[in-house]
């Protein structure tokens, strides 16, 4: 009789946690079980316990609780926690889908999934602060950071706030849930470290391992201090090239729904980067295309390695290459390059800290106040709030020359309109 295989302990790429997939021997249903931080001793112990429990039950999963939850959800006239979660999910999906700001959807989905797994079948009227605290304890058990836990607890509270607005539950329920205060330091959850600028040698080390498109985005972030999400969607139709300093207005950005304007100033060296990619490109086409990066890599790898009449290899996956980078794909390109180069992994957001930290060292906080939607005294700045666009352009050209000298040709110009206060530590 062949030996039965034991499900493997592996990495769940979407969440970064360890996961094991168990199959019910009777119904053949598969169920993923998240185990916590990948490659940690706690997740290894949990894996062994899950396998042992599963084997003792004859490889049969206990789906009774799940079936009971679905039965209650189908009962007419009963507003369950799952009903509240589903209504909120539809609300946020419609809200963020139109703005292409889908990163928030991931956090909402994870929070609601955990909520439903614990209390999905419970009537919403019976879900109170103690139940919410137990959900938070489950989040702590997953190994999440304290800031992430607090954010996702707020999302659950927002789900009930939306339920109150559509009269699914009474307002007293929201008041009770709001009594659960955020976790403070040392009360639970991992403490996330300070976000620091990327060391310049670590930036230079990944140059051979990234495409020209990704390297251009890295340089533009260093030059402008802009967010990654604002640069990956850059198109020539969004750039005003009439002056010495080009003005880039992103199609969409973080504070768009608040009525805040967003203009990114592009100096001479950023203009030189853009000119390399704008040739023979439609005005509404994205400048930095992963399809072009893929084609360049394939052409480079295929040189001298294939016969002229050799057929292309069949595709192994249904992966679709988009016409522009997402912030996630841009981040993965950098993190994979860091692994290949053998340097500490860093993410694109830290490049904003490089630009802001350099500015603070050169000009100081008081002399360079931020041009922000909500200015803060602790923020680094690039032009004063009362400067006119003409004065800003003059300042840009002066600072362009300065930064070319002090930052070893990296900072050719800087972004003068951060839309979020940034604290340099």
C-alpha positions in Angstrom: 0.0 0.0 0.0 1.5 3.4 -1.0 2.5 5.7 1.8 0.3 8.7 2.2 1.9 12.0 1.6 2.1 14.6 4.4 1.1 18.2 3.4 4.2 20.4 3.3 5.0 23.4 5.3 5.4 26.3 2.9 5.3 30.0 2.4 2.0 31.8 1.6 3.3 34.5 -0.7 0.3 36.8 -0.4 0.5 37.2 3.3 4.2 36.2 3.9 3.1 33.7 6.5 3.6 29.9 6.7 0.7 27.8 5.4 -0.3 24.2 5.1 -3.1 22.8 2.9 -5.2 20.1 4.4 -7.6 17.9 2.3 -10.7 16.2 3.7 -10.5 12.5 2.9 -14.3 12.2 2.6 -15.4 15.4 0.8 -12.0 16.1 -0.9 -12.3 19.7 0.1 -9.1 21.6 0.5 -8.5 24.1 3.3 -5.5 26.4 3.8 -4.4 27.0 7.4 -2.2 30.0 8.1 0.4 29.2 10.8 2.0 32.5 11.6 5.4 34.0 10.7 7.2 31.9 8.1 10.1 29.8 9.3 9.5 30.7 13.0 9.5 28.1 15.8 5.9 29.0 16.7 4.7 28.3 13.2 6.7 25.0 13.0 5.1 23.8 16.3 1.6 24.8 15.1 2.3 22.9 11.8 3.1 19.7 13.7 0.0 20.1 15.9 -2.2 20.7 12.9 -0.9 17.6 11.1 -1.2 15.5 14.2 -4.8 16.6 14.8 -5.7 16.0 11.2 -4.1 12.5 11.2 -5.9 11.5 14.4 -9.3 12.5 12.9 -8.6 10.2 10.0 -7.7 13.1 7.7 -11.2 14.5 8.0 -11.5 18.2 8.5 -13.9 19.6 11.1 -16.2 21.6 8.8 -19.2 21.5 11.2 -18.6 25.0 12.4 -18.3 26.3 8.8 -21.5 24.5 7.8 -23.3 25.9 10.8 -22.2 29.4 10.0 -23.5 29.1 6.5 -26.8 27.7 7.7 -27.3 30.7 10.0 -26.3 33.1 7.3 -29.0 31.7 5.0 -31.6 32.1 7.7 -33.9 34.9 6.6 -34.2 38.0 8.8 -31.0 37.3 10.7 -28.3 40.0 10.4 -25.1 38.1 11.1 -21.5 39.3 11.3 -20.9 37.9 7.8 -23.8 40.1 6.6 -22.1 43.2 8.0 -18.8 42.1 6.5 -20.3 41.5 3.1 -22.1 44.8 3.0 -18.9 46.6 4.0 -16.9 44.7 1.4 -19.2 45.7 -1.4 -19.1 49.3 -0.2 -15.3 49.6 -0.1 -14.8 47.6 -3.3 -17.0 50.1 -5.2 -15.3 53.0 -3.5 -11.7 52.0 -4.2 -12.1 50.1 -7.5 -12.9 53.3 -9.4 -9.8 55.1 -8.1 -7.5 52.2 -8.8 -6.4 52.5 -5.2 -6.7 48.7 -4.6 -4.0 48.3 -2.0 -6.5 49.2 0.7 -8.8 46.4 -0.5 -6.2 43.9 0.5 -6.2 45.0 4.2 -10.0 45.1 4.2 -10.2 41.6 2.8 -7.7 40.2 5.3 -9.5 41.8 8.3 -13.0 40.7 7.2 -11.8 37.2 6.4 -10.4 36.8 9.9 -13.6 38.3 11.4 -15.8 35.8 9.5 -13.7 32.8 10.4 -14.2 33.6 14.1 -17.7 35.0 14.3 -19.2 34.8 10.8 -22.4 33.0 11.9 -22.9 35.1 15.1 -25.8 37.5 15.0 -24.4 41.0 14.7 -26.4 42.1 17.7 -24.3 39.7 19.9 -20.9 40.8 18.6 -19.5 43.1 21.3 -16.2 44.4 22.6 -15.1 41.1 24.1 -15.6 39.4 20.7 -13.6 42.1 19.0 -10.8 41.7 21.6 -10.7 38.0 20.8 -10.4 38.8 17.1 -7.5 41.1 18.0 -5.9 38.4 20.0 -6.1 36.2 16.9 -4.3 38.9 15.0 -1.5 39.0 17.6 -1.3 35.2 17.2 -0.8 35.7 13.5 2.4 37.6 14.2 1.2 40.9 12.8 2.8 44.3 13.7 1.0 46.4 16.3 0.3 49.2 13.8 -1.2 46.7 11.4 -3.4 45.2 14.1 -4.7 48.6 15.1 -5.4 49.5 11.5 -7.4 46.2 10.9 -9.3 46.5 14.1 -10.4 50.0 12.9 -11.5 48.4 9.6 -13.8 46.1 11.6 -15.2 49.0 13.5 -15.7 50.8 10.2 -17.6 47.8 8.9 -20.1 48.2 11.8 -20.1 51.9 11.3 -21.2 51.4 7.7 -23.8 48.8 9.0 -25.2 51.5 11.3 -25.5 53.9 8.3 -27.6 51.4 6.3 -29.6 50.4 9.4 -28.4 46.9 9.7 -27.5 47.3 13.4 -28.3 49.9 16.0 -25.9 52.8 16.9 -25.4 51.4 20.4 -23.4 48.5 18.8 -20.9 51.0 17.2 -20.5 52.9 20.5 -19.7 49.6 22.3 -17.1 48.5 19.7 -15.5 52.0 19.7 -14.7 51.4 23.3 -11.9 49.0 22.3 -8.9 51.2 22.2 -5.8 50.7 20.0 -2.9 48.7 21.3 -0.1 50.7 22.8 3.5 49.8 22.9 4.2 46.5 24.7 0.6 45.6 24.8 0.8 43.1 22.0 1.9 42.7 18.4 5.4 43.2 16.9 6.9 46.6 17.0 7.9 47.8 13.5 11.2 49.5 13.2 11.9 53.0 12.0 12.0 53.5 8.3 15.4 54.8 7.3 16.9 55.9 4.0 18.5 53.3 1.8 22.3 53.2 1.9 23.7 54.4 -1.4 25.9 51.3 -1.9 22.8 49.1 -1.6 21.1 51.1 -4.3 24.1 50.9 -6.7 24.5 47.1 -6.0 21.2 46.2 -7.6 21.8 48.1 -10.9 22.9 44.9 -12.8 19.9 43.0 -11.6 17.0 45.3 -12.6 15.7 46.4 -16.0 16.3 49.8 -17.4 12.6 50.6 -16.6 13.0 49.8 -12.9 16.3 51.6 -12.7 14.7 54.7 -14.2 11.9 54.6 -11.6 14.5 54.3 -8.8 16.3 57.3 -10.1 13.2 59.4 -10.5 12.2 58.6 -6.9 15.6 59.8 -5.7 15.3 62.9 -7.8 11.7 63.8 -6.9 10.9 62.1 -3.6 7.6 61.1 -5.2 5.6 58.0 -4.2 6.1 54.8 -6.3 2.4 54.8 -7.2 2.7 58.3 -8.7 5.6 57.4 -11.0 4.6 54.0 -12.3 1.6 55.6 -14.0 3.5 58.4 -15.7 2.4 59.3 -19.2 3.5 62.1 -21.5 -0.1 63.4 -21.7 0.2 64.2 -17.9 3.4 66.2 -18.2 3.6 69.9 -19.1 6.9 70.3 -21.0 6.6 74.0 -21.9 8.9 75.4 -19.2 12.5 74.7 -18.1 11.0 72.7 -15.2 8.4 70.2 -16.4 5.2 69.8 -14.3 3.8 66.3 -13.9 0.2 65.9 -12.6 -0.5 62.2 -11.9 -3.7 60.7 -13.2 -4.5 59.6 -9.6 -2.7 60.0 -6.3 -3.2 59.4 -2.6 -5.0 62.5 -1.5 -7.1 63.0 -4.7 -10.4 62.3 -3.0 -9.7 65.1 -0.4 -9.5 67.7 -3.2 -5.8 68.2 -2.8 -3.7 69.2 -5.9 -0.7 67.2 -6.8 2.1 68.5 -9.0 5.6 66.9 -9.3 8.4 69.1 -10.6 10.8 67.5 -13.0 14.3 69.0 -13.4 16.9 68.5 -16.2 18.2 65.1 -15.1 14.7 63.7 -14.6 13.8 65.1 -18.0 16.8 63.3 -19.5 15.5 60.0 -18.1 12.0 60.6 -19.4 13.3 61.5 -22.9 14.9 58.0 -23.1 11.5 56.4 -22.8 9.2 58.8 -24.6 10.5 58.2 -28.2 7.9 56.5 -30.5 5.4 56.3 -27.7 1.8 57.4 -27.8 0.9 60.3 -25.4 -1.5 58.1 -23.5 0.9 55.2 -23.2 2.7 54.5 -19.9 6.4 55.3 -20.0 7.7 52.4 -18.0 6.3 49.1 -19.4 7.1 45.7 -17.9 6.3 44.2 -21.3 9.2 46.1 -22.8 11.4 45.0 -19.9 10.4 41.4 -20.4 11.0 41.6 -24.2 14.4 43.1 -23.6 15.3 40.3 -21.2 14.1 37.6 -23.5 16.1 39.1 -26.4 19.2 39.3 -24.3 18.8 35.7 -23.0 18.0 34.3 -26.4 21.1 35.7 -28.1 23.1 32.7 -29.5 21.1 30.1 -27.5 18.3 29.2 -30.0 18.3 27.8 -33.5 16.8 30.1 -36.2 14.0 27.5 -36.8 13.4 26.6 -33.2 9.8 26.9 -32.0 9.1 29.0 -28.9 8.7 27.1 -25.6 5.1 26.7 -24.4 4.0 28.9 -21.6 3.9 27.3 -18.2 1.6 29.8 -16.5 -1.3 32.1 -17.4 0.6 35.1 -16.0 -0.4 38.3 -17.8 2.2 41.1 -18.2 0.6 44.5 -17.8 1.3 47.6 -19.8 2.7 49.4 -16.7 4.1 48.5 -13.3 2.0 48.2 -10.2 3.6 49.3 -6.9 3.7 45.6 -5.9 5.5 44.5 -9.0 7.9 47.4 -8.8 8.6 46.5 -5.2 9.1 42.8 -6.1 11.6 43.7 -8.8 13.6 45.6 -6.3 13.5 43.0 -3.5 14.4 40.1 -5.9 17.3 42.2 -7.1 18.4 42.8 -3.5 18.5 39.0 -3.0 20.5 38.5 -6.2 23.0 41.2 -5.2 23.4 39.9 -1.7 22.4 43.1 0.1 19.8 43.9 2.7 16.3 44.0 1.2 14.8 47.5 0.9 11.6 48.8 -0.6 10.8 51.8 -2.9 9.1 53.8 -0.2 12.4 54.3 1.6 13.8 56.2 -1.4 11.4 59.1 -0.4 13.3 59.1 2.9 16.6 59.5 1.0 15.4 62.6 -0.8 13.8 64.1 2.3 16.8 63.4 4.6 19.2 65.0 2.1 17.0 68.1 1.9 16.9 68.5 5.7 20.7 68.2 6.0 21.2 70.8 3.3 18.5 73.4 4.1 17.1 72.6 7.6 13.5 72.3 8.6 12.8 76.0 9.3 14.3 77.3 6.1 12.6 74.8 3.8 9.0 74.5 4.9 6.8 72.0 3.1 4.4 72.7 0.4 1.8 70.4 1.8 -1.9 70.0 1.9 -1.5 70.1 5.7 1.9 71.5 6.5 3.6 70.4 9.7 6.6 72.0 11.5 8.4 68.7 11.7 8.2 68.0 7.9 11.1 68.5 5.5 10.2 71.0 2.8 11.2 72.1 -0.6 9.5 75.4 -1.1 7.5 77.7 1.0 3.7 77.7 0.9 3.4 81.3 -0.2 5.8 80.9 -3.2 4.3 81.4 -6.6 4.9 78.7 -9.3 7.4 81.1 -11.0 9.4 81.4 -7.8 9.2 77.7 -7.2 10.7 77.1 -10.7 13.6 79.5 -10.0 14.2 77.7 -6.7 14.1 74.4 -8.4 16.8 75.3 -11.0 19.1 76.6 -8.2 18.5 73.5 -6.0 18.9 71.3 -9.1 22.5 72.5 -9.4 23.2 72.2 -5.7 21.9 68.7 -5.4 23.8 67.6 -8.5 27.0 68.4 -6.5 26.1 67.2 -3.0 24.4 63.9 -3.9 26.8 62.5 -6.4 24.6 63.1 -9.5 21.6 61.4 -7.8 19.5 64.4 -6.8 19.1 66.4 -10.0 16.0 68.1 -8.7 13.6 67.6 -5.9 9.9 67.2 -5.3 8.4 70.3 -3.8 4.9 69.2 -3.1 4.9 66.3 -0.7 1.2 65.6 0.0 1.9 64.0 3.3 3.9 65.3 6.3 7.1 63.3 6.6 9.1 63.0 9.9 12.8 62.6 9.4 14.3 60.8 12.3 
